[in-house]
Amino acid sequence: MAIQNFDVAIVGAGLVGSSLALALRDTGLRVALVEARVPQAVPVDASWDNRIYAISPGSAQFLEQLGIWSALDAQRMTRVEAMAIFGDDGQSRLDFSAYEAGLGQLAYIVESRLLQAALWQALEAAPHVQLFCPATCAALVIEVDAARLTLEDGTEINAQLMVAADGAHSWVRQQAGIKASDKSYQQLGVVANFATTLPHQGTAFQWFQPEGILAYLPLPGNRMSMVWSLQEALAQDLLQLAPSELSARVAEASNQRLGVLELITPAAAFPLHLIEPETLIQPRIALVGDAAHQVHPLAGQGVNLGFADAKVLASVLAERGLLGCGDVYLLRRYARARREEILAMQRVTDGLQNLFNRSWPMLGWVRNVGLAATNRLTWLKQQLLKQALGNP
Ligand SMILES: Cc1cc2nc3c(=O)[nH]c(=O)nc-3n(C[C@H](O)[C@H](O)[C@H](O)COP(=O)(O)OP(=O)(O)OC[C@H]3O[C@@H](n4cnc5c(N)ncnc54)[C@H](O)[C@@H]3O)c2cc1C
């Protein structure tokens, strides 16, 4: 089979890899996008995806530049206008309000499949991108002049730069010999959607509790999406419950904040890890998205970090001048530009997780006083907010 030459080959067409491929459209670069899964169309029924993302205004602006944000069905999205975070003493709380911060919204809540389908649709019409899908990667050899990827069907893809956008357990990262530390939180993130009897009024709620971190994200109408990070055994117990028992259990954990709940999508669970590769780049290789960093979902920032990777890498490649795409001097600009934000998010999410995951009495006092004090410190709240908004 003939060898096909590209400037950039991206392995993984999840949200991050797809957005990177689209973002490269005005750079004059020829892009290959390799994906293992078959693209799914959005069902035309009224069902809801149980994978829901809090998308920061910064990410929304990036997706708007890619031409896909305005094309999303606004009826299926919610603007988060306020956030209420509660400590484990039942009293201390931290509040954020878009109105007080002079913003239209703090975040948008969007279904994963809606975003993914919009990105795939735009890619099918993108002349600079060649899709290899569904495809299975068989071998990757990194040479001085190119990275050479062989697919299981014998197709050979040569690229100046190979981008790993293939998720937390990245095959490309492993083939490139980039080591990554992997700390399991020994927790599962349990997700499910519910109808509620009380309105959420555009508020996202989060409870830091001894048994785990519970979040309610507002969906259109009287509905919400839950993410509950729990020790594996507790999470498994939850998954065994009948729909009515699960609904009652989740409502009870929030002290009936949104009234009586009714399960509207089956619960699903995801293992939670902190994955930190030793580097984001090496000659002819760049890591983006979860392949570059997997963080605890308590801040709802994983895919937002990934979109920022895609945006920065695309702009570094656009401004490559005389350097080749896989040149390590060029790739260092990407790594330098992303290092601080990624590190800050890894430390904040890991630190908070550890702080609320311990039952030492003194720590209980520290975390609740800390939450209440932060609520009174306008400057600190603004800094936290700035981080979460993702440079709108
Ligand atoms: C419970 C939970 C809740 C979350 N909530 C939020 C939130 O509210 N906001 C937020 O910002 N983030 C959130 N996240 C994080 C978010 O899910 C991830 O950061 C995001 O999905 C990473 O996207 P990605 O494209 O990098 O990787 P992935 O979504 O893992 O996509 C990788 C793609 O690569 C493909 N692939 C893998 N291996 C290969 C291969 N060898 N060859 C070809 N293709 C391959 C896969 O099929 C897939 O399409 C949450 C995570 C969890 C677990």
The ligand as an SDF file (V2000), in Angstrom:
LIG
                    3D

 53 58  0  0  0  0  0  0  0  0999 V2000
  -17.0440   11.5940   35.4850 C   0  0  0  0  0  0  0  0  0  0  0  0
  -16.3190   12.6110   34.6530 C   0  0  0  0  0  0  0  0  0  0  0  0
  -16.8510   13.8750   34.4790 C   0  0  0  0  0  0  0  0  0  0  0  0
  -16.1750   14.8430   33.7290 C   0  0  0  0  0  0  0  0  0  0  0  0
  -16.7140   16.0930   33.5910 N   0  0  0  0  0  0  0  0  0  0  0  0
  -16.0260   17.0580   32.9340 C   0  0  0  0  0  0  0  0  0  0  0  0
  -16.5480   18.3980   32.7990 C   0  0  0  0  0  0  0  0  0  0  0  0
  -17.6400   18.7220   33.2830 O   0  0  0  0  0  0  0  0  0  0  0  0
  -15.8120   19.3280   32.1310 N   0  0  0  0  0  0  0  0  0  0  0  0
  -14.5910   19.0190   31.6050 C   0  0  0  0  0  0  0  0  0  0  0  0
  -13.9240   19.9130   31.0500 O   0  0  0  0  0  0  0  0  0  0  0  0
  -14.0840   17.7540   31.6870 N   0  0  0  0  0  0  0  0  0  0  0  0
  -14.7600   16.7840   32.3330 C   0  0  0  0  0  0  0  0  0  0  0  0
  -14.2480   15.5030   32.4040 N   0  0  0  0  0  0  0  0  0  0  0  0
  -12.9840   15.1890   31.7200 C   0  0  0  0  0  0  0  0  0  0  0  0
  -13.2030   14.8430   30.2390 C   0  0  0  0  0  0  0  0  0  0  0  0
  -14.0720   13.7240   30.1480 O   0  0  0  0  0  0  0  0  0  0  0  0
  -11.8850   14.5000   29.5460 C   0  0  0  0  0  0  0  0  0  0  0  0
  -10.9050   15.4320   29.9030 O   0  0  0  0  0  0  0  0  0  0  0  0
  -12.0540   14.4960   28.0140 C   0  0  0  0  0  0  0  0  0  0  0  0
  -13.0020   13.5320   27.6100 O   0  0  0  0  0  0  0  0  0  0  0  0
  -10.7310   14.2110   27.3130 C   0  0  0  0  0  0  0  0  0  0  0  0
  -10.9260   14.2930   25.9220 O   0  0  0  0  0  0  0  0  0  0  0  0
   -9.8280   13.7050   24.9180 P   0  0  0  0  0  0  0  0  0  0  0  0
  -10.3500   14.0100   23.5460 O   0  0  0  0  0  0  0  0  0  0  0  0
   -8.4770   14.1900   25.3040 O   0  0  0  0  0  0  0  0  0  0  0  0
   -9.7950   12.1410   25.2100 O   0  0  0  0  0  0  0  0  0  0  0  0
  -10.9330   11.0310   24.9960 P   0  0  0  0  0  0  0  0  0  0  0  0
  -12.2810   11.5820   25.2550 O   0  0  0  0  0  0  0  0  0  0  0  0
  -10.4970    9.8500   25.8100 O   0  0  0  0  0  0  0  0  0  0  0  0
  -10.8390   10.6850   23.4450 O   0  0  0  0  0  0  0  0  0  0  0  0
   -9.7920    9.9090   22.9210 C   0  0  0  0  0  0  0  0  0  0  0  0
  -10.1820    9.4560   21.5220 C   0  0  0  0  0  0  0  0  0  0  0  0
   -9.0930    8.7060   20.9830 O   0  0  0  0  0  0  0  0  0  0  0  0
   -9.6040    7.4810   20.4320 C   0  0  0  0  0  0  0  0  0  0  0  0
   -8.5120    6.5040   20.5530 N   0  0  0  0  0  0  0  0  0  0  0  0
   -7.9930    5.9750   21.6900 C   0  0  0  0  0  0  0  0  0  0  0  0
   -6.9780    5.1410   21.3970 N   0  0  0  0  0  0  0  0  0  0  0  0
   -6.8590    5.1470   20.0460 C   0  0  0  0  0  0  0  0  0  0  0  0
   -5.9920    4.4930   19.1480 C   0  0  0  0  0  0  0  0  0  0  0  0
   -5.0050    3.6860   19.5640 N   0  0  0  0  0  0  0  0  0  0  0  0
   -6.1530    4.7170   17.8210 N   0  0  0  0  0  0  0  0  0  0  0  0
   -7.1200    5.5600   17.3700 C   0  0  0  0  0  0  0  0  0  0  0  0
   -7.9730    6.2080   18.1840 N   0  0  0  0  0  0  0  0  0  0  0  0
   -7.8300    6.0110   19.4990 C   0  0  0  0  0  0  0  0  0  0  0  0
  -10.8230    7.1510   21.2730 C   0  0  0  0  0  0  0  0  0  0  0  0
  -11.7080    6.2960   20.5570 O   0  0  0  0  0  0  0  0  0  0  0  0
  -11.4110    8.5420   21.5000 C   0  0  0  0  0  0  0  0  0  0  0  0
  -12.2590    8.9410   20.4500 O   0  0  0  0  0  0  0  0  0  0  0  0
  -14.9170   14.5260   33.1380 C   0  0  0  0  0  0  0  0  0  0  0  0
  -14.3820   13.2420   33.2930 C   0  0  0  0  0  0  0  0  0  0  0  0
  -15.0660   12.2910   34.0510 C   0  0  0  0  0  0  0  0  0  0  0  0
  -14.4620   10.9250   34.2140 C   0  0  0  0  0  0  0  0  0  0  0  0
  1  2  1  0
  2  3  1  0
  2 52  2  0
  3  4  2  0
  4  5  1  0
  4 50  1  0
  5  6  2  0
  6  7  1  0
  6 13  1  0
  7  8  2  0
  7  9  1  0
  9 10  1  0
 10 11  2  0
 10 12  1  0
 12 13  2  0
 13 14  1  0
 14 15  1  0
 14 50  1  0
 15 16  1  0
 16 17  1  0
 16 18  1  0
 18 19  1  0
 18 20  1  0
 20 21  1  0
 20 22  1  0
 22 23  1  0
 23 24  1  0
 24 25  2  0
 24 26  1  0
 24 27  1  0
 27 28  1  0
 28 29  2  0
 28 30  1  0
 28 31  1  0
 31 32  1  0
 32 33  1  0
 33 34  1  0
 33 48  1  0
 34 35  1  0
 35 36  1  0
 35 46  1  0
 36 37  1  0
 36 45  1  0
 37 38  2  0
 38 39  1  0
 39 40  1  0
 39 45  2  0
 40 41  1  0
 40 42  2  0
 42 43  1  0
 43 44  2  0
 44 45  1  0
 46 47  1  0
 46 48  1  0
 48 49  1  0
 50 51  2  0
 51 52  1  0
 52 53  1  0
M  END
$$$$
